[in-house]
Amino acid sequence: MTERAVPFYCPYCGDEDLEPYESDGGWHCRACTRAFRLRYVGTGALSAATDPGLPSGEHKEARR
């Protein structure tokens, strides 16, 4: 994996005119003049057992 993943578009306006901004995954959109930062946090999805909105031991089916 590379250290810097390149975003394809601005998350605010959708434009593709982006340039690196500062360090640590920062990007600047020239179209809307906003700066934002991206960070990779991992892969996979949370399961029902690890959902922080559910009391321990309770599954999504039981809340209906």
SVG drawing of the C-alpha trace seen along z (x, -y; Angstrom):
<svg xmlns="http://www.w3.org/2000/svg" viewBox="-40 -29 44 41">
<polyline fill="none" stroke="black" stroke-width="0.4" points="0.0,0.0 1.3,-3.5 1.6,-6.1 -0.7,-8.5 -4.0,-7.4 -5.2,-9.9 -8.9,-10.9 -10.7,-11.1 -13.0,-14.0 -13.7,-16.6 -16.2,-15.3 -17.8,-18.7 -18.3,-19.8 -17.4,-16.8 -14.8,-18.5 -11.7,-16.7 -9.2,-19.6 -7.3,-18.5 -3.8,-19.1 -1.8,-17.9 -2.2,-20.2 0.3,-20.1 1.0,-16.6 -0.8,-13.6 -3.3,-13.1 -4.3,-16.7 -5.9,-17.8 -7.0,-21.2 -9.9,-21.6 -9.2,-24.5 -12.9,-24.6 -14.5,-25.3 -11.3,-26.3 -11.8,-23.8 -9.1,-21.7 -9.8,-18.2 -7.8,-15.3 -8.2,-11.6 -7.1,-8.7 -7.2,-5.0 -8.7,-3.3 -9.1,0.4 -11.2,2.9 -14.3,4.8 -17.7,3.9 -18.8,4.0 -20.9,7.0 -24.1,6.8 -22.2,8.0 -19.8,5.1 -22.4,2.4 -21.9,-0.3 -25.6,-1.2 -26.6,2.2 -26.4,3.4 -24.0,6.3 -25.4,9.6 -28.4,8.0 -28.6,8.5 -30.3,6.3 -33.1,8.9 -34.1,8.6 -34.6,4.8 -37.4,4.9"/>
</svg>
